[in-house]
Amino acid sequence: MSSAHAPVSNPFKQPKAVWAVAFACVISFMGIGLVDPILPALSAKLHATPAQVSLLFTSYLVVTAVAMLVTGWVSSRIGAKRTLITGLSLIVVFAALAGMSGSIGGIVGFRAGWGLGNALFIATSLAVIVASSSGGFAGAIILYETALGIGIAVGPLLGGTLGGISWRGPFFGVAALMAIALVATVTLVRPTPRPVKKTGISDPIKALRHRGLLVMSLTALCYNWGFFTVLGYAPYPMELDAHQLGLVFTGWGILVAIFSVFGAPRLQARFGIARTLYANLVLFSLDILMIALFTGNRIVVICGVIVAGVFIGVNNTVTTQAVMTISPVERPIASASYGFIRFIGGGLAPYVAGKLAEHFDNQHVPFYMGAAAVLLGVAILTTAHRQLGEAERAQAAEVAADPAGARREALEEEALAEDLGSAT
């Protein structure tokens, strides 16, 4: 990055407070793939069906979705640091309780509490890193993106390693690491000023009256349906042990990180928002369809899961940039509205996938529905084609008027894309 893009040459020269929150970000975003390697083990050890085990995603993501509506209200009243500490504390407690649980119902319930903590944490972590940074805004964002990428890629590997010892291992591992992050946050992070304007608890719901934001959010719901069908149900037809599943989802996570940070901005710059999103969603649907057609072929399913990381990474970044440009409301409110709708899709999809497989006694059906859901998202997206065009023109005008400032905006939105894409 040139000096025109950031005020410092090295974004990793940051205060200890920034490193403390960045470490917590790594652990938090490990959760995206942490439990995937142990899903079959949980099913076998606790005598639960895939649909019951998938409730680990459902309870977590649905609670996260609802909590997104109130995180702005909370942080604007108690301050970012206290919100961060509250979120981290909840994650430590509920992750440990999930590890101690002896039933699938108990784990599902504790995952719901974990989801509340994670919602509070991810809603404020970026703001705290930026406020605590002494190395410049762009440098802080790069560090945040790096933390997210590491977390996404390492999560499945850690889950597979600890899960190979015991299915309880990933839960206790998260609790221990988050406890370290909590202590570091309490001791190193300075309190940040409270916002001048307090966020109303109904503001995110009211924001959905804006057509562009609503359409983009519904598109994301459909896309997340396909995404979490793959994430939550694909481990079963692969029939791999925890270590092998960890490696598969690590490959997936690496591609998510690479294409979120590097691939998506280049594709958008060359083809624009609309064409990039249409092509990416269609290709993602075809990828899920390939898994559906060849669910009995382990190699095809493994390759399909790993390749899905490309489409997930591109979609996270480009969609969120479009949301932030289209939305006429403040960014925190738009993020909360968007996160609420999209996480609902992510939460319901794994459970419905398990139920469909049970009802039809066929592992192909959930993936057919996942592919169809993503295509439905494409159809919904076309109803906001004019707004997408306006977003492209607005971004082009920003680049023409202030290239360095526009680049900083892009960096922030890429980080927000990963922020919203995390939820486990």
N, C-alpha and C positions, 0 to 999 in steps of 0.2 A: 504494500500500500504506500502510495506516495505521500509526501508531506501535505499536499493539497487536500488529502482525504482525511487526515487526522493530525492533531496537534503534537503527537509524539510518535517516535519511530518504532518503539517497542510496546505493544499493547499489554505485555505480560509484566511490565513494571508497575505493579499495583500495590496498594496498602494491604496489610494483613486482613482487614475487614472484608475487602473484596474477595480475597482468596477463600475466606471462611464461607461466604455465601456461595461462591462458585463451587466449592466442594459439596455443599449441600445440594446444589443444582445437579451435579453429577449423580449423586445418590438418588435424588428424586426422579430423575429421568431414566435411571436404570429400570425403574418400575414398569416401563412400557413393555419390556420383554422378559422381566425377571421371572414371572410365574409360568411362562409358556413351557419351559422344559419340564416342569413338575406336574402339568395338568394330567397326563396319563397316570402318573404315580399316585396323585391324589384320588383319582377315580378308583384305582385298584385298592389302595390301602384303606380308604374310608368307605369302600363299597358304595360309591356314588355313580350315577349316570353322567355322561358328558354334559347333559343339560343342567344337572345340578351343580357340577363343577364350574360350568360357565357363568354361574351366578357370581363368582369371584369378580368377573369383569362387570356384570350388570350392576351389582350393588355399589361397586366402587365408582363407576362412571356416571350412574344416575345421580348419586349423591354429589359427585363432583359437579355435574351439570346444574343441579339446583343451587348448590353452594356458590357457583359462579355469579349468581344473581345478587348475592349479599356480600361478597368479598369487598367490593368497592365501598359499600355502606360501612362495613366494619373498619377497613383501613383508614378511611377518611375521618374516623372518629377516635380511634385509639392509636393511630400512627403506624407507619410501615414496619418498624422494628418489632413492636409488640405483636402485630399480625403475623410476622414471620416466625417469631418465637412460639406463638400459639399453634401455628400450623405444624412446625417441627415437633413440638411436644406431642401433639395428637398422633403424628405419624409414628413416633417412637413407641408410645403406649399401645396403639392398636396393632402395629406390626408385631410387637412382642406377644400380645394377647392372641393374635392369629397363630403364631408359632406354638403357643401352649395349648391351643384348642384341640379337642379330640373328635370333633364332628365337622362335617362340611357346613352345616348350618351355622355353627359358631364362627368358622373362618369367614363365611360370607358376611355375617353381621359385623365382624371386626374390620373387614375390608371396607365396609361402608364408612366407619369412623375414620379409617385411613384416607378415604377419598375426601372427606371434609378437611382433614389436615393438609392434604396435597393441594386442594383448591385454594386454601388460604396462603399456602406457600408460593405456588406458581403465580398467583395474582400480584405478589409483591416483590418477588426475588429480583426481577429485572430492575425495578425502580430503586431498590436498595443498592444494587451493584452500581448503577449509574450515579446515585447520590453520593456513594462512598468513594468513588473513583477519583484518583488524583492524576490519572494518566490520560484524561480526555474522554469525551463521550464515545467516539468511534472505537477507541481502544477497549473501553469497557464492554461494548457490544460484541466485539470480536472474542473477548474472553468468555462472555456469556454463551455465545454460539459454540465455542470450543468445548465448554463444559457440557452443553446439551449433546453435542455429537459424541463425546466420550461416553456419556451416560447411556445413550441409545444403543451404542455398539457393544459396550461392556456388560450391560444388564443381562442379556441372555447367557453370556459366557459364565458370569458369576452365578446365575440361577442354575445353570447346568452343573457347575462344579459343586456348589453347596447341596443342590438337589440330589446329586449322586451319593452323597453321604446320608442325607435324610430329607424327606419332603419338608420338614420343619426348618431346614437350614436357611433357605432364602429369606424367610420371614425374620428369623433371629439376626441374620446378617444385616438386613436393612435397619432393624432396630438399633443394633450396635453402632453402625456407621452414622446413622442419623443422630444418635446420642452425642457422638463426637462433634458433629456439625452443630448441634444445638449449643453445646458448651462453648464452642468457638464463636458462634453468633452472639451469645449473651455477653461474652467477655471482650470481643473485638469490634463489633458493629456499634457505631454511634447512633443515637436516636436521630431520626430524620424529621424535618418539619412536617406538620400536618397540612394537607391541602387547604387552601383558602376557602374553596367551595366544597361543601360536603355533598357526597353522592346520595341521591334519593334511592330508597329501596326498590321503587317501581320503575326507575329510569331505564334499566335494560329491557324490560317488557315493553315500555312505551316506544322504545327505539325501533322495535320490530314493525311499527306502522310504516316505516320507510321501505318502499318496494325493493330497492336494490339490496339493502341489508337482509330483508326477509328471504329474497330469492337466493342469495348467496348462502345463507344459513341452511335453507332447505336442501340446496345442492350438496352442502357439506354433510348433512344428515345422511343423504343417500350414499355418498362416497364413503362415509364412516361405516355404514352398514356393510359394504363390501370389505373394507379394511379390517374390521374386527371380526367378520366371519372368517377371514383368512387367519388372523392372529389368534382367535379363540378356538377354532375348530380344526384347523389344519394339523396340529400335533397328533391327532388321533389316527388318521389314515397313514401318516408317515411311519408309525410303529417303530420309533427309535427310542433309545434310552435317554436319560436326562442329559448326559454329556453330549451326545450326538445332536439332540434337539437344541442344546445351547449353542453349538457351533453353527447350525443352520440359521438360527435367528440372530446370531452375531453377524453373519454375512448379510442378512436382511438389514440389520441396524446400521452397518457400515455404509450401505448404499443409500439408506434414508438420510444419513448425515451428509454424505458427499453431495447428493443431488439437492438437498435443502439449501446448502450453503453456496455451492459452486454451480451446479447444473441448472437450477431453476432460474437464477438471474440471467444467465446467458441465453437460455431458451426464450425467456420473456423479452429480452432485448432484441432478439432476432425476429421472433414471430408475433409478438404482442400478447396481451393478456388473453383475449378471447380464443385465438387459434391454439395457444399453448394449452389452455384448460380443456377445450373440446378434444384435442388430439390425445392429451394425457388421460382423460377420463375414459375415452373409447378404448385406448390401449390397455388401461387397467382392467376394464370390463372383459376384454379378450383374454387377459392373463388369468382372471378368475374362471372364465369359461373353460380355458384349457385345463385348469385344475379339476373342474367339474366333469369334463369329458374323460379324464384319465385319473380319477381319484384312486383307482386300484394300482396305479403305477407309482411306486415310491419315488423314483428318480424325477418324474415329471412334477410331482407335488413339491418336492424339495426345490427344484429349479424355479417353479412358479412362485413359491414363497419368497425366495431370495430376490428374484427379479422384481417382485412387487415393491421392494424397497425403493426402486427407481421412481415409480409412479407416485408412491406415498410422499417421498421427499419433494418432488416437483409440485405436487398438489398443495402440500402444506404451505409452502412459501408463496406461490403465485396466488392462491385463493385468498390468503390473508392480506397480501398487498392489495388485491382488488377490493376486499372488504373495507380496509382502512381508507381507501381512496373514494369509494362509492358512498360510504356512510357520512351523513351530514351531522352526526353527533360526535361527542368527544370520544377519543380512541379507547379509553378504559371502558366506557359504556358500550361501545360497539363490540369490543372484545368479549365482554360479559354476555351480551346478547347472542353473539355468534357461538361462543363456547357452550352456552346453555343448549341451543338447538342441536349442535353437532354431536355433543357428548351423549345426548339422548339416543341417537342412532347407534353410537358405539356401544352403549350399555345394553340395548335390547338385542342387537344382532347375534352375539354368541349364544344367548339363551334360546332364541328362536331357532338358530342353527341346530342346536342339540335336540330340540323338540321335533323339528322337521325330520331329522335323521331317525329318531325313535318312531315317529308316526308312520313314515314310509318304509322303515327298515332299509334305508338306502343312504349311504354317505355322500352320494353325488348331489342330492337335492339341495342341501344348504348352500353349496357353491353356485348352483344354477340361480338361486334366489339372490345371492350376493352379486353376481354378474348383472342380473336384471335391475337390481337396485341402483347400481352405478350408472347404467344406461338411462334409468329414470332421472337421475341427477342431471345428465346431459340435456334431456328434454326440458327440465325445469330451468336450467341455465339459459336456454335460448330465449326465455321470456324476459331476460334482463340484458339482451344483446346490446340495446341502445346504451344502457348504463355502463356496460363494460367498455364500449367505445369511448364514452365520456371519461372513464377512468384512465384509459390509455392516453387520451389527449391531455388530461390533467398531469399525468406523470411526465409526459414528454415536455410539457411547458415548464415543469419544475427543473428538469435536467437542463433545458435551454437557458433558463434564468439563473440557475445557481448549480452548476455541476457538482461541486463539492458538497453542498448542502443536500442535494438530492441523493448523493451517494450515502450520506449519513442516514437519511430517511430510509433508504433501502436496507441498510444494515439493521436498523431498528426493527423494520417490519419482518426481515428474515428471522430475527430472534423471536419476535412475537409469533411467527408461524410455528416455530418449534415449541414455543411456550404453549400455544393452543393445541398443538398436536400431541402433547404429552398428556397422559391422563392416567397412568397406571402407577 
